[in-house]
């Protein structure tokens, strides 16, 4: 990790808490809010993979809305909450340590980037709403290549922009499938295992596993 030139972060679930939109509505949704949030996220990801395989791309915002429709029906949540949940998804909360860690990495002169399924407008709004505008050199969106992670075209983007080899980039994600995708591509992949999960069997095992972003400061 001593020769790392760029540190690339997944956004959803890694920097920003995907469950925070539903959590902010738990007074209305009730005890089922967490199950609903997890179902929404799982459906959202399934739609990205299926659309990639079918070559029927919709952008991440449309996928997020489509997966919310199914999730609200599955959990019998009144459709009047749809707009509120979607608006909250645009301003997801970061995990507690994110801002401080990113500032310290910035001071070390690394190129910092987000590489995400999110649309450019979604990523810009997330960064702005959480006062992170001056942190990142680039916000890479899959919309540039028209297909979702873990397609290699997505992982190509930072490598081509920075003109570096894949192993000169550290890639951090909380999503095991994303770490497998990035690791098989050639990144120095670091799994952010926030919830003590089990890693997938997808022909890659990360050399580094951390519980939160603070630990990255001891690796790079």
VEXDREN-2710 file (C-alpha; in Angstrom, 1 decimal):
% VEXDREN-2710
k/r/px/py/pz
1/UNK/0.0/0.0/0.0
2/UNK/3.0/2.3/0.2
3/UNK/2.8/3.2/-3.5
4/UNK/-0.9/4.0/-3.6
5/UNK/-1.6/7.1/-5.7
6/UNK/-5.4/7.3/-5.4
7/UNK/-8.0/6.2/-2.9
8/UNK/-11.4/5.4/-4.4
9/UNK/-14.5/4.9/-2.3
10/UNK/-17.9/3.4/-3.0
11/UNK/-20.6/5.7/-1.8
12/UNK/-23.7/3.8/-0.8
13/UNK/-23.2/1.7/2.3
14/UNK/-19.5/2.7/2.5
15/UNK/-19.5/6.5/3.0
16/UNK/-23.3/7.0/3.4
17/UNK/-25.8/5.0/5.4
18/UNK/-28.4/3.6/2.9
19/UNK/-30.8/2.9/5.8
20/UNK/-30.8/6.4/7.1
21/UNK/-33.7/7.5/4.9
22/UNK/-36.0/4.8/6.3
23/UNK/-34.7/5.3/9.8
24/UNK/-35.7/9.0/9.7
25/UNK/-39.2/7.8/9.0
26/UNK/-39.3/5.1/11.7
27/UNK/-41.9/7.0/13.7
28/UNK/-44.3/6.6/10.8
29/UNK/-43.1/3.2/9.5
30/UNK/-42.8/1.6/12.9
31/UNK/-40.7/-1.4/14.0
32/UNK/-40.6/-2.8/10.5
33/UNK/-38.5/0.2/9.3
34/UNK/-35.2/-1.7/9.3
35/UNK/-36.6/-4.8/7.5
36/UNK/-38.1/-2.5/5.0
37/UNK/-34.8/-0.6/4.5
38/UNK/-32.9/-3.8/3.9
39/UNK/-35.5/-5.0/1.5
40/UNK/-35.4/-1.8/-0.5
41/UNK/-31.6/-1.9/-0.7
42/UNK/-31.5/-5.5/-1.7
43/UNK/-34.1/-5.0/-4.4
44/UNK/-32.3/-1.9/-5.6
45/UNK/-29.0/-3.8/-6.1
46/UNK/-30.8/-6.8/-7.7
47/UNK/-32.3/-4.4/-10.3
48/UNK/-28.9/-2.9/-11.1
49/UNK/-27.4/-6.4/-11.8
50/UNK/-30.5/-7.6/-13.7
51/UNK/-30.6/-4.5/-15.9
52/UNK/-26.9/-4.9/-16.6
53/UNK/-27.4/-8.5/-17.7
54/UNK/-30.4/-7.6/-19.8
55/UNK/-28.7/-4.6/-21.3
56/UNK/-31.7/-2.5/-20.3
57/UNK/-30.1/0.4/-18.4
58/UNK/-32.0/2.8/-16.3
59/UNK/-30.1/5.3/-14.2
60/UNK/-29.8/4.8/-10.4
61/UNK/-32.5/7.2/-9.5
62/UNK/-35.0/5.4/-11.6
63/UNK/-33.9/2.1/-10.2
64/UNK/-34.1/3.5/-6.6
65/UNK/-37.7/4.6/-7.3
66/UNK/-38.7/1.3/-8.9
67/UNK/-37.3/-0.7/-6.1
68/UNK/-39.0/1.6/-3.5
69/UNK/-42.4/0.9/-5.2
70/UNK/-41.9/-2.8/-4.8
71/UNK/-40.7/-2.5/-1.2
72/UNK/-43.6/-0.3/-0.1
73/UNK/-46.0/-2.8/-1.5
74/UNK/-44.2/-5.7/0.2
75/UNK/-44.3/-3.9/3.6
76/UNK/-47.7/-2.4/3.1
77/UNK/-46.4/1.2/3.5
78/UNK/-48.8/3.9/2.4
79/UNK/-47.9/5.4/-1.0
80/UNK/-48.2/8.9/0.5
81/UNK/-44.7/8.4/2.0
82/UNK/-43.0/7.8/-1.3
83/UNK/-41.9/11.4/-1.9
84/UNK/-40.6/11.8/1.6
85/UNK/-38.5/8.6/1.4
86/UNK/-37.1/9.6/-2.0
87/UNK/-36.2/13.1/-0.9
88/UNK/-34.4/11.7/2.2
89/UNK/-32.5/9.3/0.0
90/UNK/-31.0/12.2/-1.8
91/UNK/-29.4/13.4/1.5
92/UNK/-28.4/10.2/3.2
93/UNK/-26.3/10.6/6.3
94/UNK/-22.6/9.8/6.3
95/UNK/-21.2/7.3/8.8
96/UNK/-19.8/9.1/11.9
97/UNK/-16.1/8.9/11.1
98/UNK/-16.3/9.7/7.4
99/UNK/-15.7/13.4/7.4
100/UNK/-12.7/13.4/9.8
101/UNK/-11.0/10.4/8.0
102/UNK/-11.5/12.0/4.5
103/UNK/-9.9/15.3/5.7
104/UNK/-6.9/13.5/7.1
105/UNK/-6.4/11.6/3.8
106/UNK/-6.7/14.8/1.9
107/UNK/-3.9/16.3/4.0
108/UNK/-1.7/13.4/2.9
109/UNK/-2.1/14.5/-0.7
110/UNK/-3.8/11.4/-2.1
111/UNK/-6.2/11.7/-5.0
112/UNK/-9.6/10.9/-3.5
113/UNK/-12.6/9.8/-5.5
114/UNK/-16.0/8.3/-5.3
115/UNK/-16.8/5.5/-7.7
116/UNK/-20.5/4.8/-7.6
117/UNK/-23.7/3.5/-9.2
118/UNK/-25.3/6.9/-8.3
119/UNK/-26.0/9.4/-11.0
120/UNK/-23.8/12.6/-11.1
121/UNK/-26.6/14.7/-9.7
122/UNK/-27.2/12.3/-6.8
123/UNK/-23.5/12.2/-6.0
124/UNK/-23.1/15.9/-6.1
125/UNK/-26.1/16.4/-3.8
126/UNK/-24.9/13.8/-1.3
127/UNK/-21.5/15.4/-1.2
128/UNK/-22.9/19.0/-0.9
129/UNK/-25.5/18.1/1.7
130/UNK/-22.8/16.6/3.9
131/UNK/-20.3/19.5/3.4
132/UNK/-17.7/17.4/1.6
133/UNK/-17.4/19.5/-1.5
134/UNK/-13.7/20.3/-1.2
135/UNK/-12.6/16.7/-0.4
136/UNK/-12.9/14.7/-3.6
137/UNK/-11.0/15.1/-6.8
138/UNK/-13.6/13.2/-8.8
139/UNK/-17.1/11.7/-8.5
140/UNK/-17.2/8.9/-11.0
141/UNK/-20.7/7.7/-11.9
142/UNK/-21.6/4.5/-13.9
143/UNK/-23.6/6.8/-16.1
144/UNK/-20.3/7.5/-17.9
145/UNK/-20.3/3.9/-19.2
146/UNK/-24.0/3.0/-19.1
147/UNK/-23.6/-0.2/-17.0
148/UNK/-23.5/-1.0/-13.3
149/UNK/-20.9/-2.4/-11.0
150/UNK/-19.3/-4.9/-11.0
151/UNK/-18.7/-4.5/-14.8
152/UNK/-15.0/-3.8/-15.4
153/UNK/-15.9/-0.7/-17.5
154/UNK/-16.9/1.0/-14.2
155/UNK/-13.6/0.1/-12.5
156/UNK/-11.7/1.4/-15.6
157/UNK/-12.7/5.0/-15.0
158/UNK/-10.3/6.1/-12.2
159/UNK/-7.4/4.1/-13.8
160/UNK/-7.9/5.8/-17.1
161/UNK/-8.4/9.3/-15.6
162/UNK/-5.4/9.1/-13.3
163/UNK/-3.2/7.1/-15.8
164/UNK/-2.2/4.6/-13.1
165/UNK/-2.2/0.8/-12.9
166/UNK/-5.1/-0.7/-11.0
167/UNK/-2.9/-1.9/-8.1
168/UNK/-1.9/1.8/-7.5
169/UNK/-5.4/2.5/-6.4
170/UNK/-6.9/1.6/-3.0
171/UNK/-10.6/0.7/-3.4
172/UNK/-12.9/0.7/-0.4
173/UNK/-16.4/-0.7/-0.2
174/UNK/-18.7/-2.1/2.4
175/UNK/-20.3/-4.3/-0.3
176/UNK/-18.7/-7.7/-0.6
177/UNK/-19.7/-8.1/-4.3
178/UNK/-18.1/-4.7/-5.0
179/UNK/-14.9/-5.7/-3.3
180/UNK/-14.9/-8.9/-5.3
181/UNK/-15.5/-6.9/-8.5
182/UNK/-12.8/-4.4/-7.8
183/UNK/-10.3/-6.9/-6.4
184/UNK/-10.7/-9.2/-9.4
185/UNK/-10.2/-6.1/-11.6
186/UNK/-6.8/-5.5/-9.9
187/UNK/-7.5/-2.8/-7.3
188/UNK/-5.9/-3.0/-3.8
189/UNK/-9.4/-3.7/-2.4
190/UNK/-10.1/-3.0/1.3
191/UNK/-13.4/-4.4/2.7
192/UNK/-15.2/-2.1/5.1
193/UNK/-17.0/-4.7/7.2
194/UNK/-19.2/-2.6/9.4
195/UNK/-21.6/-5.3/10.4
196/UNK/-19.4/-8.4/11.0
197/UNK/-20.6/-10.0/7.7
198/UNK/-19.2/-13.0/5.9
199/UNK/-17.3/-12.5/2.7
200/UNK/-18.6/-14.0/-0.6
201/UNK/-17.0/-16.8/-2.5
202/UNK/-16.3/-14.9/-5.8
203/UNK/-12.7/-15.8/-6.6
204/UNK/-11.2/-12.9/-4.5
205/UNK/-10.4/-12.4/-0.9
206/UNK/-9.2/-9.0/0.3
207/UNK/-5.9/-8.7/2.1
208/UNK/-7.3/-5.9/4.3
209/UNK/-10.5/-5.8/6.2
210/UNK/-11.5/-2.9/8.5
211/UNK/-14.5/-2.2/10.7
212/UNK/-14.8/1.5/9.9
213/UNK/-12.9/4.0/7.8
214/UNK/-10.7/5.2/10.7
215/UNK/-8.5/2.1/10.2
216/UNK/-7.6/3.0/6.7
217/UNK/-5.2/5.6/8.2
218/UNK/-3.1/2.7/9.5
219/UNK/-2.9/1.0/6.1
220/UNK/-2.1/3.6/3.5
END
